[in-house]
Amino acid sequence: MGTLLGGIMVADFSRVLAGPLATASLGDLGATVIKVESLHGDDTRAWGPPFVDGESSYYLSVNRNKRSIALDLKDPAGRRRARELAARADVLVENFRPGVAERLGLGYEELRAINPGLVYASITGFGRDEPGRDLAGYDLIVQALSGLMCVTGDAEGEPTKVGVAIVDVLTGLHLQAGVLAALYGRTSSGTGQRVDVTLMGSALAGLVNQASAWLAAAVQPHRNGNLHPSIAPYETLRAADALVVVAVGNDSQFARFATALGRPELIGDPRFATNPDRVANRPQLRHELEATLHNGTADHWVRVITEAGVACGRVNSIPEAFGFAARTGLAPTITIDRADGPSVRQVANPVTFSETPVSYRLAPPRLGEHNDEILQWLDDVTDQDMKLRTGRITA
């Protein structure tokens, strides 16, 4: 059985999270990915603890299905090898500071002159033009500047970042979508193009309804903790021993919810009759609900409310989350074996296909692990059409 991106070769010059996440996902879809690193390696190789067999678990999270070559791009020989790789690539992904790729001889205009079919994907914090090009693009900074932190956290507390580098994750997913669209466009045009994605743009797009509240209705969103600004009850509520999360999306669900709680009188209460009523009277609604939930445990109420067809759950830890996913019938993790060390357990790709499933062929590579293999391939390949067609380097 083939793969969706079999025969596509990706030259991955990116580092840290957004770019490596995108290229690992392309690798899951069958692309052959060559990770080009400095002699010191991707920054995330040193981001720990925790470390696993001497490697950062952060690095391991987004670098499977890749080969690693370490090149000194300050050296003319290293830059020549990098250009040889780019000349044979279908996709190049980079997140150099604006202007650096051009100084290295790896800019888009220079490379497309020798490889017209190249899809050249760039990640920047705030774009390639002045004045944004000079700003440092770190996830935390962009969470602050984009307004994301201002809508995250308790209403009476300070603005709070999301518990993962969510802007990098969004950017990586946008980049992957852009690359796939450009590859599809190449099938008819025969030529590649440049794909630009910014952290700031991805963060603003990720604000979705919160951004629309401001742009369409001139309403400035604010922090609501675990409350939803437009739906109630859609929040955490306290049972006798722990919090439960309830998501009541419409009036019929609220009727089932109130009945399951043994509080059918809430359905006809004019304060709670419709969703806008419930949002307007949220403190009173919360008081009524928690007065009832206090009479049972979280597990009890999760079972009762779920059986009524209303979304409800506990606030899981990470281990509990993986256990829950497995119990619901998902296959949330995969294990990739290594010849020179312990196997690597990772989160599975969330996309499934009926005919061409994703594949997990290579564990995250050691720094420069495939130098000899890749350099030999570059020396042997003389025809532009001789590419990495099968996931193995062949001449």
Residue, then its C-alpha position, 0 to 999 in steps of 0.5 A: m500500500g502506497t503513501l500519500l506523499g511517497g516520492i516527495m522530498v522535504a529539505d527541513f531547515s527549520r528548528v524548534l517547534a512550528g516548522p519541525l511539527a509541520t515536517a514531521s506531519l509531512g513525514d507521517l504522510g509518506a514524504t522523505v524528510i531530511k533535517v538540516e541542522s547546525l553542528h550544534g543541532d536543533d535548539t530543542r535537543a538541549w531543552g530539558p529535563p526531561f531527557v530520554d536516553g540523553e535526548s530531550s523529550y521536547y525534541l523527540s515530540v516533533n522530529r520523527n520520520k526524518r533523517s539528520i544531516a549536520l552542516d556548517l552553513k558558515d562554511p562554503a562547503g556546507r552551504r554548497r551541500a545545502r544548495e545541492l539538497a535544495a536543488r533536489a527537493d520538492v519542499l524546503v521549510e525554513n525559519f531563519r531570521p528574515g534575510v539570513a537565508e538570502r545571505l546563505g545562498l538559500g533564498y527563494e529567488e535564488l533557489r527557484a532559478i535552479n529548481p522551478g518546482l520547489v515549494y519554499a515555505s517560510i515561517t517568521g514571527f511578524g513577516r519579512d517586511e519592515p518593521g516586523r522583520d526585526l522583531a523576535g518571534y517566540d511563542l510566548i511573546v506572540q501569545a502576549l502581543s496577539g491578545l491571546m493572553c488577555v482572554t486566557g486566565d481567571a477574570e480577576g487574575e493576570p493574563t495567562k499563557v496557554g499550557v503549550a506553545i499553542v501559537d507554534v502549533l497553529t503555525g505548524l498546522h497552517l504551514q502544512a496546509g499551505v505546503l500541501a495546497a502548493l504541491y497540489g497546485r504544482t500538479s497543474s502549473g508545473t511550478g512551485q511557489r513561496v508559502d509564508v506563514t507568520l506566528m502573529g497571523s496564526a495567533l490572530a486567526g486562532l482567536v476565531n470567535q473572540a476576534s470576531a467579537w471585536l471586528a464584527a461587533a466592536v465588543q472587546p473580549h476579556r478573561n472568563g476563566n473556564l467560562h464561555p463568553s457566549i454559552a451557558p452552562y459551558e464551564t467547570l462546576r464543582a461537585a462534592d469532591a472535584l470539578v466537572v466540565v459541562a458543555v450545554g450547547n443549546d436549549s434542548q440539551f439544557a432541558r436534558f441536563a436540568t432533568a438529569l440533575g433532578r432540577p426540571e424546574l430550571i427549564g421553565d425559569p425565565r432566567f434560564a429559558t434560553n441560552p442568552d438568558r442563561v448567559a445574562n444570569r450566569p452567576q445565579l445559574r451557577h449557584e443553582l447548579e452547584a447547590t445540586l452538584h454538591n450532593g454527589t461525586a464528580d464520577h457520579w455526575v459525569r455518569v448521570i449527565t453523560e447518560a442524558g446525552v449531555a457532554c460532561g467530563r472530568v479535568n484529566s491529568i495527561p496520563e489520565a487523558f491518554g488512558f481515557a482516549a484508549r478506553t474510548g477506542l482510540a489508538p492515541t500512541i505509537t511506538i517507534d523502535r530504534a536500533d541503537g537505543p530504547s524505543v520511542r513512544q509518541v502521540a499518534n497522528p490524529v488523521t486517519f485515511s481509509e486507503t493510505p494510512v500514515s506511517y511511522r518509519l523512523a525514530p527522531p534522528r540523532l544529530g548528524e546520524h545520516n550524514d554519510e548516507i545523505l552526502q553519498w547520495l548527493d555525490d551519486v545523484t547527477d540527474q535532477d529527476m533522481k530523487l528520494r522516491t521510496g523513503r530510502i536514499t537511492a541513487 
